[in-house]
């Protein structure tokens, strides 16, 4: 089986801003290691990263440089047992 996590939204535009999902993944759906994927920003500014941690938290973060407050969308997929 595979787990798909998708993010769509926007948040503060400084270099290292991030937003954490209010929902925590249940134990059976968590990855054994941190998994991450690039999130595309609508105006092409600095990329963001979508991160799912082994503790079940999900976070989307600006990755330095100028940052961006524009809307973005991205997803990642990982195997679960």
Phi and psi in radians as a Rosetta constraint file:
Dihedral C 1 N 2 CA 2 C 2 CIRCULARHARMONIC -2.164 0.35
Dihedral N 2 CA 2 C 2 N 3 CIRCULARHARMONIC 2.595 0.35
Dihedral C 2 N 3 CA 3 C 3 CIRCULARHARMONIC -1.926 0.35
Dihedral N 3 CA 3 C 3 N 4 CIRCULARHARMONIC 2.262 0.35
Dihedral C 3 N 4 CA 4 C 4 CIRCULARHARMONIC -1.973 0.35
Dihedral N 4 CA 4 C 4 N 5 CIRCULARHARMONIC 2.241 0.35
Dihedral C 4 N 5 CA 5 C 5 CIRCULARHARMONIC -2.101 0.35
Dihedral N 5 CA 5 C 5 N 6 CIRCULARHARMONIC 2.247 0.35
Dihedral C 5 N 6 CA 6 C 6 CIRCULARHARMONIC -2.186 0.35
Dihedral N 6 CA 6 C 6 N 7 CIRCULARHARMONIC 2.459 0.35
Dihedral C 6 N 7 CA 7 C 7 CIRCULARHARMONIC -2.147 0.35
Dihedral N 7 CA 7 C 7 N 8 CIRCULARHARMONIC 2.414 0.35
Dihedral C 7 N 8 CA 8 C 8 CIRCULARHARMONIC -2.549 0.35
Dihedral N 8 CA 8 C 8 N 9 CIRCULARHARMONIC 2.131 0.35
Dihedral C 8 N 9 CA 9 C 9 CIRCULARHARMONIC 2.857 0.35
Dihedral N 9 CA 9 C 9 N 10 CIRCULARHARMONIC -2.843 0.35
Dihedral C 9 N 10 CA 10 C 10 CIRCULARHARMONIC -2.603 0.35
Dihedral N 10 CA 10 C 10 N 11 CIRCULARHARMONIC 2.822 0.35
Dihedral C 10 N 11 CA 11 C 11 CIRCULARHARMONIC -2.768 0.35
Dihedral N 11 CA 11 C 11 N 12 CIRCULARHARMONIC -3.066 0.35
Dihedral C 11 N 12 CA 12 C 12 CIRCULARHARMONIC -0.840 0.35
Dihedral N 12 CA 12 C 12 N 13 CIRCULARHARMONIC 2.620 0.35
Dihedral C 12 N 13 CA 13 C 13 CIRCULARHARMONIC -1.735 0.35
Dihedral N 13 CA 13 C 13 N 14 CIRCULARHARMONIC 0.144 0.35
Dihedral C 13 N 14 CA 14 C 14 CIRCULARHARMONIC -1.338 0.35
Dihedral N 14 CA 14 C 14 N 15 CIRCULARHARMONIC 2.933 0.35
Dihedral C 14 N 15 CA 15 C 15 CIRCULARHARMONIC -0.909 0.35
Dihedral N 15 CA 15 C 15 N 16 CIRCULARHARMONIC -0.678 0.35
Dihedral C 15 N 16 CA 16 C 16 CIRCULARHARMONIC -2.144 0.35
Dihedral N 16 CA 16 C 16 N 17 CIRCULARHARMONIC 0.447 0.35
Dihedral C 16 N 17 CA 17 C 17 CIRCULARHARMONIC -1.106 0.35
Dihedral N 17 CA 17 C 17 N 18 CIRCULARHARMONIC 2.654 0.35
Dihedral C 17 N 18 CA 18 C 18 CIRCULARHARMONIC -2.639 0.35
Dihedral N 18 CA 18 C 18 N 19 CIRCULARHARMONIC 2.857 0.35
Dihedral C 18 N 19 CA 19 C 19 CIRCULARHARMONIC -2.352 0.35
Dihedral N 19 CA 19 C 19 N 20 CIRCULARHARMONIC 2.392 0.35
Dihedral C 19 N 20 CA 20 C 20 CIRCULARHARMONIC -1.907 0.35
Dihedral N 20 CA 20 C 20 N 21 CIRCULARHARMONIC 2.376 0.35
Dihedral C 20 N 21 CA 21 C 21 CIRCULARHARMONIC -1.118 0.35
Dihedral N 21 CA 21 C 21 N 22 CIRCULARHARMONIC 2.456 0.35
Dihedral C 21 N 22 CA 22 C 22 CIRCULARHARMONIC -1.220 0.35
Dihedral N 22 CA 22 C 22 N 23 CIRCULARHARMONIC -0.404 0.35
Dihedral C 22 N 23 CA 23 C 23 CIRCULARHARMONIC -1.564 0.35
Dihedral N 23 CA 23 C 23 N 24 CIRCULARHARMONIC 2.380 0.35
Dihedral C 23 N 24 CA 24 C 24 CIRCULARHARMONIC -1.914 0.35
Dihedral N 24 CA 24 C 24 N 25 CIRCULARHARMONIC 2.279 0.35
Dihedral C 24 N 25 CA 25 C 25 CIRCULARHARMONIC -1.102 0.35
Dihedral N 25 CA 25 C 25 N 26 CIRCULARHARMONIC 2.429 0.35
Dihedral C 25 N 26 CA 26 C 26 CIRCULARHARMONIC -1.195 0.35
Dihedral N 26 CA 26 C 26 N 27 CIRCULARHARMONIC 2.757 0.35
Dihedral C 26 N 27 CA 27 C 27 CIRCULARHARMONIC -0.851 0.35
Dihedral N 27 CA 27 C 27 N 28 CIRCULARHARMONIC -0.778 0.35
Dihedral C 27 N 28 CA 28 C 28 CIRCULARHARMONIC -1.201 0.35
Dihedral N 28 CA 28 C 28 N 29 CIRCULARHARMONIC -0.220 0.35
Dihedral C 28 N 29 CA 29 C 29 CIRCULARHARMONIC -1.923 0.35
Dihedral N 29 CA 29 C 29 N 30 CIRCULARHARMONIC 0.058 0.35
Dihedral C 29 N 30 CA 30 C 30 CIRCULARHARMONIC -1.448 0.35
Dihedral N 30 CA 30 C 30 N 31 CIRCULARHARMONIC 2.565 0.35
Dihedral C 30 N 31 CA 31 C 31 CIRCULARHARMONIC -1.359 0.35
Dihedral N 31 CA 31 C 31 N 32 CIRCULARHARMONIC 2.665 0.35
Dihedral C 31 N 32 CA 32 C 32 CIRCULARHARMONIC -1.287 0.35
Dihedral N 32 CA 32 C 32 N 33 CIRCULARHARMONIC -0.378 0.35
Dihedral C 32 N 33 CA 33 C 33 CIRCULARHARMONIC -2.359 0.35
Dihedral N 33 CA 33 C 33 N 34 CIRCULARHARMONIC 2.900 0.35
Dihedral C 33 N 34 CA 34 C 34 CIRCULARHARMONIC -1.086 0.35
Dihedral N 34 CA 34 C 34 N 35 CIRCULARHARMONIC 2.312 0.35
Dihedral C 34 N 35 CA 35 C 35 CIRCULARHARMONIC -2.110 0.35
Dihedral N 35 CA 35 C 35 N 36 CIRCULARHARMONIC 2.562 0.35
Dihedral C 35 N 36 CA 36 C 36 CIRCULARHARMONIC -2.597 0.35
Dihedral N 36 CA 36 C 36 N 37 CIRCULARHARMONIC 2.813 0.35
Dihedral C 36 N 37 CA 37 C 37 CIRCULARHARMONIC -2.667 0.35
Dihedral N 37 CA 37 C 37 N 38 CIRCULARHARMONIC 2.748 0.35
Dihedral C 37 N 38 CA 38 C 38 CIRCULARHARMONIC -1.337 0.35
Dihedral N 38 CA 38 C 38 N 39 CIRCULARHARMONIC 2.457 0.35
Dihedral C 38 N 39 CA 39 C 39 CIRCULARHARMONIC -1.961 0.35
Dihedral N 39 CA 39 C 39 N 40 CIRCULARHARMONIC 2.247 0.35
Dihedral C 39 N 40 CA 40 C 40 CIRCULARHARMONIC -1.506 0.35
Dihedral N 40 CA 40 C 40 N 41 CIRCULARHARMONIC 2.280 0.35
Dihedral C 40 N 41 CA 41 C 41 CIRCULARHARMONIC -1.613 0.35
Dihedral N 41 CA 41 C 41 N 42 CIRCULARHARMONIC 2.403 0.35
Dihedral C 41 N 42 CA 42 C 42 CIRCULARHARMONIC -1.032 0.35
Dihedral N 42 CA 42 C 42 N 43 CIRCULARHARMONIC -0.533 0.35
Dihedral C 42 N 43 CA 43 C 43 CIRCULARHARMONIC -1.735 0.35
Dihedral N 43 CA 43 C 43 N 44 CIRCULARHARMONIC 0.155 0.35
Dihedral C 43 N 44 CA 44 C 44 CIRCULARHARMONIC 1.400 0.35
Dihedral N 44 CA 44 C 44 N 45 CIRCULARHARMONIC 0.127 0.35
Dihedral C 44 N 45 CA 45 C 45 CIRCULARHARMONIC -1.243 0.35
Dihedral N 45 CA 45 C 45 N 46 CIRCULARHARMONIC -2.925 0.35
Dihedral C 45 N 46 CA 46 C 46 CIRCULARHARMONIC -0.778 0.35
Dihedral N 46 CA 46 C 46 N 47 CIRCULARHARMONIC 2.330 0.35
Dihedral C 46 N 47 CA 47 C 47 CIRCULARHARMONIC -1.179 0.35
Dihedral N 47 CA 47 C 47 N 48 CIRCULARHARMONIC 2.749 0.35
Dihedral C 47 N 48 CA 48 C 48 CIRCULARHARMONIC -2.029 0.35
Dihedral N 48 CA 48 C 48 N 49 CIRCULARHARMONIC 2.898 0.35
Dihedral C 48 N 49 CA 49 C 49 CIRCULARHARMONIC -2.145 0.35
Dihedral N 49 CA 49 C 49 N 50 CIRCULARHARMONIC 2.312 0.35
Dihedral C 49 N 50 CA 50 C 50 CIRCULARHARMONIC -1.730 0.35
Dihedral N 50 CA 50 C 50 N 51 CIRCULARHARMONIC 2.197 0.35
Dihedral C 50 N 51 CA 51 C 51 CIRCULARHARMONIC -2.220 0.35
Dihedral N 51 CA 51 C 51 N 52 CIRCULARHARMONIC 2.290 0.35
Dihedral C 51 N 52 CA 52 C 52 CIRCULARHARMONIC -2.063 0.35
Dihedral N 52 CA 52 C 52 N 53 CIRCULARHARMONIC 2.157 0.35
Dihedral C 52 N 53 CA 53 C 53 CIRCULARHARMONIC -1.710 0.35
Dihedral N 53 CA 53 C 53 N 54 CIRCULARHARMONIC 2.740 0.35
Dihedral C 53 N 54 CA 54 C 54 CIRCULARHARMONIC -1.045 0.35
Dihedral N 54 CA 54 C 54 N 55 CIRCULARHARMONIC -0.339 0.35
Dihedral C 54 N 55 CA 55 C 55 CIRCULARHARMONIC -1.493 0.35
Dihedral N 55 CA 55 C 55 N 56 CIRCULARHARMONIC 0.035 0.35
Dihedral C 55 N 56 CA 56 C 56 CIRCULARHARMONIC 1.646 0.35
Dihedral N 56 CA 56 C 56 N 57 CIRCULARHARMONIC -0.043 0.35
Dihedral C 56 N 57 CA 57 C 57 CIRCULARHARMONIC -1.394 0.35
Dihedral N 57 CA 57 C 57 N 58 CIRCULARHARMONIC 2.578 0.35
Dihedral C 57 N 58 CA 58 C 58 CIRCULARHARMONIC -2.151 0.35
Dihedral N 58 CA 58 C 58 N 59 CIRCULARHARMONIC 2.327 0.35
Dihedral C 58 N 59 CA 59 C 59 CIRCULARHARMONIC -2.485 0.35
Dihedral N 59 CA 59 C 59 N 60 CIRCULARHARMONIC 2.552 0.35
Dihedral C 59 N 60 CA 60 C 60 CIRCULARHARMONIC -2.139 0.35
Dihedral N 60 CA 60 C 60 N 61 CIRCULARHARMONIC 2.332 0.35
Dihedral C 60 N 61 CA 61 C 61 CIRCULARHARMONIC -2.451 0.35
Dihedral N 61 CA 61 C 61 N 62 CIRCULARHARMONIC 2.507 0.35
Dihedral C 61 N 62 CA 62 C 62 CIRCULARHARMONIC -1.155 0.35
Dihedral N 62 CA 62 C 62 N 63 CIRCULARHARMONIC 2.639 0.35
Dihedral C 62 N 63 CA 63 C 63 CIRCULARHARMONIC -2.031 0.35
Dihedral N 63 CA 63 C 63 N 64 CIRCULARHARMONIC 0.876 0.35
Dihedral C 63 N 64 CA 64 C 64 CIRCULARHARMONIC 1.479 0.35
Dihedral N 64 CA 64 C 64 N 65 CIRCULARHARMONIC -2.774 0.35
Dihedral C 64 N 65 CA 65 C 65 CIRCULARHARMONIC 0.952 0.35
Dihedral N 65 CA 65 C 65 N 66 CIRCULARHARMONIC -2.354 0.35
Dihedral C 65 N 66 CA 66 C 66 CIRCULARHARMONIC -1.411 0.35
Dihedral N 66 CA 66 C 66 N 67 CIRCULARHARMONIC -0.294 0.35
Dihedral C 66 N 67 CA 67 C 67 CIRCULARHARMONIC 1.237 0.35
Dihedral N 67 CA 67 C 67 N 68 CIRCULARHARMONIC -3.101 0.35
Dihedral C 67 N 68 CA 68 C 68 CIRCULARHARMONIC -2.855 0.35
Dihedral N 68 CA 68 C 68 N 69 CIRCULARHARMONIC 2.496 0.35
Dihedral C 68 N 69 CA 69 C 69 CIRCULARHARMONIC -1.901 0.35
Dihedral N 69 CA 69 C 69 N 70 CIRCULARHARMONIC 0.133 0.35
Dihedral C 69 N 70 CA 70 C 70 CIRCULARHARMONIC -1.252 0.35
Dihedral N 70 CA 70 C 70 N 71 CIRCULARHARMONIC 2.782 0.35
Dihedral C 70 N 71 CA 71 C 71 CIRCULARHARMONIC -1.139 0.35
Dihedral N 71 CA 71 C 71 N 72 CIRCULARHARMONIC 2.682 0.35
Dihedral C 71 N 72 CA 72 C 72 CIRCULARHARMONIC -2.602 0.35
Dihedral N 72 CA 72 C 72 N 73 CIRCULARHARMONIC 2.872 0.35
Dihedral C 72 N 73 CA 73 C 73 CIRCULARHARMONIC -2.574 0.35
Dihedral N 73 CA 73 C 73 N 74 CIRCULARHARMONIC 2.500 0.35
Dihedral C 73 N 74 CA 74 C 74 CIRCULARHARMONIC -2.955 0.35
Dihedral N 74 CA 74 C 74 N 75 CIRCULARHARMONIC 2.878 0.35
Dihedral C 74 N 75 CA 75 C 75 CIRCULARHARMONIC -2.636 0.35
Dihedral N 75 CA 75 C 75 N 76 CIRCULARHARMONIC 2.842 0.35
Dihedral C 75 N 76 CA 76 C 76 CIRCULARHARMONIC -2.541 0.35
Dihedral N 76 CA 76 C 76 N 77 CIRCULARHARMONIC 2.752 0.35
Dihedral C 76 N 77 CA 77 C 77 CIRCULARHARMONIC -2.388 0.35
Dihedral N 77 CA 77 C 77 N 78 CIRCULARHARMONIC 2.433 0.35
Dihedral C 77 N 78 CA 78 C 78 CIRCULARHARMONIC -2.569 0.35
Dihedral N 78 CA 78 C 78 N 79 CIRCULARHARMONIC 2.675 0.35
Dihedral C 78 N 79 CA 79 C 79 CIRCULARHARMONIC -1.325 0.35
Dihedral N 79 CA 79 C 79 N 80 CIRCULARHARMONIC 2.519 0.35
Dihedral C 79 N 80 CA 80 C 80 CIRCULARHARMONIC -2.231 0.35
Dihedral N 80 CA 80 C 80 N 81 CIRCULARHARMONIC 2.697 0.35
